């Protein structure tokens, strides 16, 4: 008998099957290599299994304050203006990242926390958004990070919490925005307005500038796309989004751009532009900054009180190239010796700010906000400084001059003394690190910000400089919780709670101090 002829394409089919099997084996091997801290799917599955064990809503009264966290959300309960609702967030202890999905309620009058545990809760997340409306709290998006920060999962789920029953429900509607974190979502009448954010898988990073609307009456998502030739903000995350009458303002933000050269390196961009969105026509207009606007910064927070938006905090990264840094502190100019004067190298300074700015919403003017007690303290400090100058009793470090024959170690000590003095007077966190490719022995690291103390005047209570804190306004009071700052090369997550009467603008009040005081 003759040989059977092979069917055409049979060899190709076998090859394809072998290739698929090989890829499946490779995928299984790679999966086995993943440590428990890398496997986000396994972590989220275990969380889901634990959540399924919950059978009823559990409310624990008068519990300890939440653990330190940043990138959480803090909302005013629309049913009770003296109650704050805190959800989610993240904490980095120096080696591992912990992401939370817990829900707290804080009574500002009783100064008591309640911990709410409910079946069918959203999985843990940070950098999400929460908006309260009527008796509901709506949450969209966010991210989950593996403990070793090697893998990320971005959410596109949409949740609602009934504030009367403490029960969660996931909302599944067509047209939901893509997975993201670092976006912003605000309430305008009966609509949720969502803009921007980013998506990061380590292999790919995308920043968004899309605009989505969710109608709370009709329960529908709608994407608003730019018209041909229309003005539109660039893609970004971490900006601030706030509403006044029939205007929605967008300010600042952060994004990364890939260079067009062979190296294809990424360069961060801190945005400082201001936009206005008309929610009746969905048209964007760029707003000219007038008055005394803040400088570019990332990670700041904004809340609205009457006709004014209040901005706090943020971080400024300054790279200096062979120059002196002049800093004016309470009317006295200090000179910071730069590393290039010692060894030719660039230095990056990270300055965590704790200053307040106001933005007048009706005439679009910026101005620094100075508290009454703080102003009195500065005036007294200035008088003391002037008196000391007249008697030639000013501190040696304020009048230091660099001698050309000074040794390198003396120059370094001088620079550190200057930075310490600046840090003490500015009430911010300042860190300096090598930003160049070359190695340098010069390294200035500044300890935590200290408010200037003197027996001549009382200490001014003020939050330390920080980023990614939560701010809300209830009645005439601003509340600020948590955030993150750096001391030397250590990242510190905060858990303090401050309040500020925006009608009086007299002083900050520390309602809950940090569990571990800064050293």
N, C-alpha and C positions, 0 to 999 in steps of 0.2 A: 504493500500500500504506500502511496505517496505521502509525503509530509503534509500536515495541515498548515494551510496558510494562516499567518497571524492577521488578526483584525487590525486595520489601519488605526494608528494612534494608541495602540495598546502599550507600547514601550513608554511613550510619553506619560500615559496615565499612571503607570507604575512609578516612574520617576517622581511625579508630583506627589503621589502618596508617601513615598519615602521621605521626600523633603518636608512634608507636613508632619510626619512622625518625628523626624529629627528636630524640627522646631518645637514640637510639643515636649520632647525629652529635655531640650535645652531650657525651655521655660520652667519645667519642673525642677531642674537642677538649680536654676537661678532662684526659684522660690525657696528651695531648701537653704540656700546661702543667706537668705534674709534673716536677720536676727529678729527676735520678738519685738524689738523696739522699731524695726523698719517696716514691719507688716501692718500697714494702716488698716487694710481690709479686715485682718484678724482682730485688731484692737477694737474697731467699730462694731464688729459682729459680737464680740464678748460684751460690749456695752449694751448692745441691743438685747442680748439674752438676759442680762441683769435687769434691764428696764421692763422686760416682759413679766418679771416676777412681781412687779408692783400691781396691786389689785385696787387700791383706793388712794385718794388724796390724803397726804399726811402733812399736817402743819405743826412744826415745832416752835414753840414760843420762847422768847428771851434766850436765844442761842448766842454763842460767841460770834464776833464780827467775822465777815468773810476773810479768807486768806488773801495775801497780797496778789494783785492782778492788774493787768493793763488790757487795752483793747476790748473791754467789756462794754455793756450799755447800761445807762442809768436813766430811768424814766420817772416822771411824775404820774402817780395814779390819778386818772381823771375823776375817779369816784371819791378820792380823799387826797386833797392837795398837800397834806402834811405827811404823806407816805411816799417813799422812794422805792422803785423796783429795780433791782440789780440782777442782770443775767449774764452768764458766760464769762469769757475772758481767758487770759493765759498768764502763766508764771514761769520765769526762767530762774533756776537756782544756781546757775553757773556751769552746770553740766547737762541738765535735762530740762525739757519744756513740758509743762503740765497744762492741759486745756480743760476748761471747766464747762459744765452744763447745768450748774446749780442755779436755783432761783431764790432770791432773798427779797424780803420786804423790810423797810426800815422806817420806824415811826420817829420823826424828828422831834416831836414833843416829849415822848416817853424815852427817847434814845434807846430803843430796843429793836433787835433784829428778829425776824421770823424766817425760818427755812422751810420752803415748800417743796414737797416731793410728790410727783404726780405720775400716773401711768401714761404711756404714749407720749413721753417727753421728747423734745428734739435732742439729737446727739450733741455732745460738747462742741463748742465752737468759740472762735474769737474773731475780731474784725468784721462782725456782722452789723446789721442795723435793726433798730427797734423803734416803733412808733406807736404811741397810745392814742386811741380814738374811742369815744363813748366808754363802754365797759370792756374794751378789748385791747390787747397788746399784740401788734403784728411784728413778726421777725422774718427777715429774708437774708439768705446767703451766709457768708463767713467762711472760715477755714479751720481745718483740724491739722495739727502738726505732729509728726511722730516725736517721741521723747528726745531722740538725738538730732532732730531737725533735718533729717536726711530726706524725708518724704512729706508731701503736702496733699491734702484733699480739700478741694473747694466745693462748697455747697451751692445748689440752686433751689433748695427746698423753701417753702413758704409756710409759715406757721402762725397760728393765732391762739392766744391765751385768754380765756374768759376770766376776767378779774373778779367776778362774783363767785365762781365755783373753783377756780384754780385748775381748770382742766384744759389740756392742750388739744389742738386738732390741726392736722396737716391739711393744707389747702392745695388741691391739684386742679389747676386751670390751664387752658391752652395759652401759649404765648409768654410763658414764664421766662424772664431773662436768663442768660447763660450763667454757669457757675462763676462765682467771683467773691472776692473780699476787698475790703478797703473802699467800697462804694459808699454812697450816702443816700439816705431816703428821708423825705420830709412829708408833712401833711399839709395839704392845701384844700380847704373846705372838705369835701368827701372823697378826695383823691390822694393816693400815695404817689409821690414823684421820686423816681430812682434814677441816679446818674452815675456813670463811671465805674471805677474799681479796677482790679487786675486779677489775672489768672496765672499761676506759677506751678509748673510741674518739675522744676529744676532743668529739664531739657528745653522747656519753652516758657517764655514770659510774654503775656499779652496785657496791654493796658487798654481800657475802654473809654469811649466818650459817647456811648449810646444813652438815649433817654427813654425811659419806660414809665407808663402810667397805669396804676391799678385803681379802677373805679370801685369804691367800697359799697356803692348802692347796687351796681349792676354785676359786680364780681367778674370783671373782665380786665385782662392785660391788653395794653396797646403800646406799641413802639412808635415814637415820634421820630421820623427821619428828616434830616436837614434838606431844605429846598435848595435848588441849584443857585449857587452864589451867595447863600445865606451865611452870616457870621455864626461860628460854632466853637465852643471851647475845645482845646486839644485833649487827647486821652490822658488820664491821670487817676491816681488814687489818693486817699488820705487828705483830701481837700475838706473844706467846710461848706455846708449847704444850709441856708436859713431863710425864713419866710417873713415878709412884712407886707401886710395888706395884699395887693395884687402884684407883688414882685417876689421872686425867689433869687437870692444872691448866691453866687458860687465864688469862693476865694481860695487861692493857693492850691496846694497839692504837690504830688511827687510822681515822677515817671523816670524811666530809663530809656536812653537812646543808644542804639548800636552804631558805632562809627563805621564809615564807609571804606576805611582802609583795609589792608590785608589782615591786620590783627583782629578786626571785628570786635573790639573791646566795648564794653558797656559803660556809659557815662550817665550818672544820675543828674536829674534836672529838678530843681526846686522851683515851683511856679509861684509867682507873686502877682498874677493878674486877677482882676475882679470883673465878674460878669453878672448880668441881670437877665432873668428869664421871665417873660410875660406868660403866665399860665392860661391866659385867655386866647392867645394866638400861637403860643409855643415858639416865639421868636426870641433869640438871644441878642443882647447888646453888650458891648464892652463898656465898662464904667471907668471913667478917668478918676484916678486916685487923687484926692485933694486933701488939704489940711496937713497933718503930720502922720503919714501912714507908717506902719511897722516895716522893718526890713524883711527880706525873704527869710523864711524859716519853715521847718517841717514839723509835723506832729503837734501843732497847737490845737486848742479847743475853743469853740464859740457857742454862746447862748444868747438869746434875745430877751430883752426886758423893755417893754413899752416901745419907744422909738429908737432904741439903741441896741446894737449888738456888742457884746463884751467878749474880748479875746484874751486868752491866757496861755502862757507857756510856749513851748516849741524849742527846737534846737537849731543852732547855726553852726555849720562846719566852715571854718576859714582856713584856706591853704595859703601860707605866706612864703614868698620867695625872696629871701635876702632883704627883708624890710623890717622896720620897727613897728610894733603895734602900739598905737596911742589909745588909751582908754581913759575917758573922763568919768571920775567917780566923785560925786558930790562936789563938783566944781574944781577938783584937783586932778590934773592930768598925770598919768603914770606911763612910763615907757617900759614895754616888755622886750627884753633882748631876745632876738630870734636866733634859732639854731644855726642859721647860715652864717652868723657872725662868728661862730665857733668852728663848725665843720660844715662845709658846703653841702647842705641837704634841705629838702622841703619839710615843713612841719604842718600837720593838720590839727587845728584847735576845734574842739566841740564844746560849744557853750550852751548849756541848758538854762533856759530863761524862765523867770518867774514874774515878768512884768505884765501889766494889764493895759489893754488898748480899748478904746471905744470907737464905734463906727455909727455915726448918726444916720439912721436909715432914711430920713426924709430929705436930707440935703447931700448925702453921700460924702460926708467929711470924717476923716480920721483924726484922732487925738489920743495922747497918752492919758491914762487914768491914774491919778495919784490920790491915794487915800489920805484923809485928813490927819490921822495920827502919824502916818509915815512922813507927811510933809513937815509936820512940827518937829519930828525927830531929825530930819535932814537939816532943817534950819538951825536946830540946836547944835548939831554936829559941825555945821559950817562955822558957827560962832566960836565953838571950841577950837576949831582948826585955825581960825584967824587969830584968836588970842594966843594960841601956842606959837604961831609964826611970829607974832610981835615980840614974844619973849624968848624967841630962839629955842623953844623947847619941843619942837616938832620931832616926831619919831625919826630915827636915823634912816630907816628904810624908805621914808618918803623923800629924803633929800640925797639919796645915794647918787654918786656920779661914777661913771666907769673910767678908770684910769687906763691909758693905753698900755701900760706895763702890767696890768692885772693878769694874773695867771688864769688859765682856762678853767680850773676848778672854781676859782673865785667868781668868774663870770657866770658860771652855771649856778652857783649859790645865789648870786645877785638876781638872776632871772627868776629863780624859784621864789625868792623873797617877794619880788614884784608881783608874781602871779598870785601868791598867797594873799597879799594885801588887796589885790583887785577882787579876788574871790570873796574875801570877808566883807568887803564893802558893797559888792553888787548883789549879794544874796542869791547867787546862781551857782550852778555846778560847772566848773571849767576843767576840761581835760585836754592835754596836749600830747600828740603822738606823732611818730615819724610817718610821713605820707609819701616819701620818695622811695625809689627803688634801691638807693644806696643805703648802707648801714651807717647809723650814727650812734654815738655814745650819749649824745645829749637827749635827755627825756625829761620833760616837765610834767608832773602829775599833780593835780590839785585835789585836796580832800574836799569834803562836802562844804556847801555854802553855809556861811555863818552870818547871821544878822549882827551888825556892829553893836557891841554892848558897851555901855559906859555908865558909871554911877551918876552922871549928870542928868540922864534921862532914862525912861523905862524902855525895856526891850520891846521891839516891834514883832508881833506874831505875824508870820508870813509863810506860805507854802514854799518849799524848795522848788527850784527849777525842774521841769519835767516835760515829758511828751506822752501822748496817747492817754490822757486822763479823761474822765467822764464829767461833763458839766450839764446841769439843768437849772432852770429858774422856776421857783414856785412863789407866787405872789410877788413880793419884793426881794426875795432872798435867793442868792446864787449858791448852789451846792456843787462842790468839786470832790471827786473821789479817785484815789489811786493814780496809776500811771507808771512811768519808768524814767529812771535817770541813771547816770554813770558816775562812779567814784573811782578815780584812777582808771584802771582797765576792767573794773567790775561793774556788771549790769545789776542795778537794784530795782526791784519791783516794789511799788508802794501800796499801802493799804490805809492811808490816812483820809479823813473826811473833814473838809473845811466848809465854812459858810461865810457869806459876805452880804450885808444889807446894801442893796444897790440904790436905795433911796438916800441913805445916810452916807454911804461910802466912807465910813469911819475906820473900820479895822476888820481884818480877817479873824474868825473865831475857829479854833481847832476843836471840833466836836469829838473826833476820834483820833488820838495820836498814833503814830506808827508803832507797830508791835515790837519792832527792833529799831531803836533810835540810831540814826546815822552817826558814824564815828569819823 
